[in-house]
């Protein structure tokens, strides 16, 4: 059996905030985040129960403007979606 005795030392890592912001605000990363938000909204809308409401627009996607980067969130938009989310955790289940 071979033994390997390699010693690797890394210096102290100091992340650059400007580099993180540049990567997170890039269009490729933002399109991935928006795609995840749209997929979550679609899954939550499909799970929304039928209580006589004809509006299929129970959830909305919003843009979160942070200090370092922007992101997306999904929130309830109608009373029916709010009630459904409180009772069945629709948004949490849509993330699975």
N, C-alpha and C positions, 0 to 999 in steps of 0.2 A: 504494500500500500504506500502510495506516494504522500509525502508530507510537504506542505507548502508553508513557508514561513515568510510571508510578505508583510511588510509593515508599511502601511499607507497613512500618512498624516494629512489631514485637511486643515487649512488655516481657518480662522474665524470667518464665518459667512455673514456678509452684510447685504441684505437685499436692497435694491434700489427702488424707491417708490415710483420714480418717474418711469422706469422700465415696466413695472407691473401695470401702471395706468396705460401705457402705450399698448401693451399686449391686450389688456381687457377691453379697451375702447376700439380695437381694430375691427374692421367690418366683418372679418371671418368669425371672430369670437362673438360678436354681437348677433350675427345671423344664427349661430348655434344656440345662443341663449333665447333668442326670439322663437326659434323652432321648438325648443322645449316648452316654452310658455304656451305656444299655440297648441301643442300636443296635449298639454295638461288641460287647457280650456276645452278642447274637443272631447276629451275623455270625461270631464266633469259634466259637460252639456249632454252627452249621451246617457250618463247615469242619472240625470235630473228626472225625477218622477213626473208622471202625467197627472196633474191635479186640475185639469180643465184650463190650464194656461196655454195659450197659443204662442207666446213669445219664446223662441228658442235662444234668445240672447240673454241668458241668465248670468253669464260671467263675462268680465271685461279684462283685457290685458292693459296694464299700465307700465310706464317707464319709470324706474327708480333712478334718480340722479344722486349718486354717492360722491364722497370726497375724492375717491380714487378712480372709480369707474362707474359706468351706467349698467343697469340691469333691468330685468322685466319681472313683473309680478302679475298674478291672476287674482281677481277679487270678485266677490258676488256683486250683482248689479240689480237684481229684483228681490222682492220679499220672498218669493217662492224659492229662489236659489239660496237665500240666507237661511230660511227655515230648513231646507233640505241639507245644507251644510252643517247646521247645528245638530240635526238629528242623526245624520248618517256619515258625517265627516267626508263629504263628497270630494272636496279638494285634496284632502290627505290621501284618500283612496285613489284618486286620479294620478297621483305621483307614483304609485306602485306599478 
